[in-house]
Amino acid sequence: MRLPIVRKPIRVNPDSRRVIARFFFNGNDRAKQVIQKVMVISEDAAFGIVSPILQEYSKRHRNITRVLNRHCSKLKPLFEELGIDFDSLSVYRKLLIGSYFTHEYSIESAAFFNPSIVDDPDQTELEEGQRRVIMSFRAVGEGHISSITFRRALFDEKNNITVLPAGNYIDEAEIVRNAVYNKKLFFEKAVATQINIDVLKELESKLDHHFEYSNLRRIILDSQKLQENDAHKLEYDKILWLADSYYEIVFSLDTDISDRVIFPISEYERKGIEDARFVTFTDDDGNRTYYATYTAYDGALIMPKLLQTTDFYSFRIMPLYGDGAQNKNLALFPRKINGKYAMISRIDGCNNYIMYSDKINIWEKPVLLQEPRFTWEFIQIGNCGSPIETEHGWIMITHGVGPMRRYVLGASLLKLDDPSVEIGRLKEPLIIPNSDEREGYVPNVIYSCGSIVNKNKLIIPYGLSDYSTSFVEVDMDELIDKLKSDGI
């Protein structure tokens, strides 16, 4: 018999009106032609064209002039090739040129799903019994490109949930590339991404044990100039793409959490960043850091990555390394266990593994933890976010895939001091898609990337049919009793 659950009457749906002004570029030759055409327009004509654009789009974007100027500045190398003095251009001509290389992208036009949930670092100015949380979502827009977006939500004294309205503007972060790379780890990852081994050996011989992005870029550009073969030139580009996978992003302090969007930045993310699993990690000294594992996808290769923040304004992002950092579905435990970081993974696409590490970004020696056992999970079993600590053990929400590719959610109980030991697993699904949830972008799918406990109730936000998001509530005592009685 399945556990009783309470479905919350809340739907968080995609909003196609939420747009971001993205840089648009379709090749050097075409870009040069556009620049040359704009350069022959008179100053009065340039002002007459761009002025109504600024008036219209200022209602849709924060500081649209800054956006257009930034996009125009990205074309500086082309201005140099055309013999045009960039600095001598008038303000309105720069804005007009920038507008031709800008397009609106609706980040939520297709879907808004696969949520995770953590405590908001700001718990001030709340009434008694209230709790503020931050939710992350996978937002899908044009071309099926995924990004990470956020909403703030509030629990009241009766455990009702209110998802606060989104802001009116969407902001892109400032990108900071100041990483120092470890040569051994960097080139191990480069081999895994199938970059030409001869190119890797050449560059490796020219770099110190630790090197900066600017040094790597200079060496790559010098080496590229000596290549006549376009295929070989591309291999050097791939190394820069990998280097671009390490970065920091910083959002303006005047943005609402819902205005901050983590959009694909590097080439290894160009087809989307998927299914962030946020967790509040507590260090041995009591300090808290928010981590999220997510999947970067370039259309062919999957790269697991780690995101780190303390305030949801600035984020540090890096790839994950090792035999255990493969495929999708990595979820970090919320604290160290026996002095080591712990992670759940699904390296083979169908089973759950567990692994331990002294370093949060290096994961080796994954050990099989769970195989599909019941008919509703015969295709695959995976985690639905970081395990939740209780005095009885670690509760891990799982997803199972069964007949007709139906996704359901289950639950397992792992031993507290040794989570490689499974104490119990539900024999029946915890949640299955009902008739109102099975139709959507991808039918018959429910999925979650993280849960939270409030007032002894497990709150599970979940994506339904890869389209929108809802919530269920499960009594913790009943869940633990059921896990113990079902056993393994």
Beta strands, then each sheet from edge to edge (+ up, - down):
strand 1: 6-12
strand 2: 19-23
strand 3: 102-106
strand 4: 111-119
strand 5: 131-140
strand 6: 146-155
strand 7: 161-163
strand 8: 174-176
strand 9: 180-182
strand 10: 210-212
strand 11: 247-250
strand 12: 273-282
strand 13: 288-297
strand 14: 302-309
strand 15: 314-319
strand 16: 331-332
strand 17: 341-345
strand 18: 352-357
strand 19: 367-370
strand 20: 380-383
strand 21: 388-390
strand 22: 393-401
strand 23: 407-414
strand 24: 422-425
strand 25: 446-447
strand 26: 452-454
strand 27: 457-464
strand 28: 468-475
sheet 1: 1+ 28- 27+ 25-
sheet 2: 1+ 28- 27+ 26-
sheet 3: 2+ 3-
sheet 4: 4+ 5- 6+ 7-
sheet 5: 8+ 11- 15+ 14- 13+ 12-
sheet 6: 9+ 10-
sheet 7: 16+ 17- 18+ 19-
sheet 8: 20+ 22- 21+
sheet 9: 20+ 22- 23+ 24-
end
